[in-house]
């Protein structure tokens, strides 16, 4: 993990936006111990907007994270969250959320029509006045055809008239060469791959899941043609100083610094 310095977009340059994603593994796997790593490493980024997945509804996990992050940073303006639980009875268990400290212009959500999955999105205003949409999701983990249809629903939403420059973040449960990324690739590009030429070695699993195998890339920050990527890196990858198997989640996060051009 690295501590990311603030970037000054002065001199008439577009305002930078720091965005990220992390699947939190709800409150399983030693949450009472690793939650402090989550908040500390959030504070080290720190994101303007981040999409979080697998958040336990009760107790309201995102409320604790937001409160602790604001206490740690003394954030002004403070971070606020915009959450959407899964559909149906699964909504009593978990959901996803976007955490941001930028002024909110609009927000909403999409029913992804399978496995109770949803996407939620916010439109926020940058310091230079630009408006950008960040869409956050967690696609099907079991059904490739369903996952492709869910990707299409997201793409159709982002392409709708009246839209603005956009990013998609989340756990897509799909590798870089999958048909799902092919669907999303009609409109979006991987921020990490744009910077480094390739995706990272893996984003899942981490040492939190012993014996989980070689691993794969399933977590992404994707950007449309109106978004320029300045930098991209893995996050939430630093283990506890006393236990190398204790990390923030069973996923590594991905973060990027971008600038936005008008659509």
Secondary structure, DSSP 8 states (H G I E B T S, - for coil): ----------TT----EEEEEEE--TTTTTHHHHHHHHHHHHHHH--SEEEEEEEETTTTHHHHHHHHHHHHHT-SS--EEEEEE-SGGGGGTEEEEEEE-SEEEEEEEEE-SSTT-EEEEEEEE-TTS-EEEEEEEE--SS-HHHHHHHHHHHHHHHTSTT---EEEEEE-S--TTSHHHHHHTTT-EEHHHHHHSS--S-SB--TTSTT--S-B--EEEEE-TTEEEEEEEEES---BTTBTT--S-SB-EEEEEEEE---
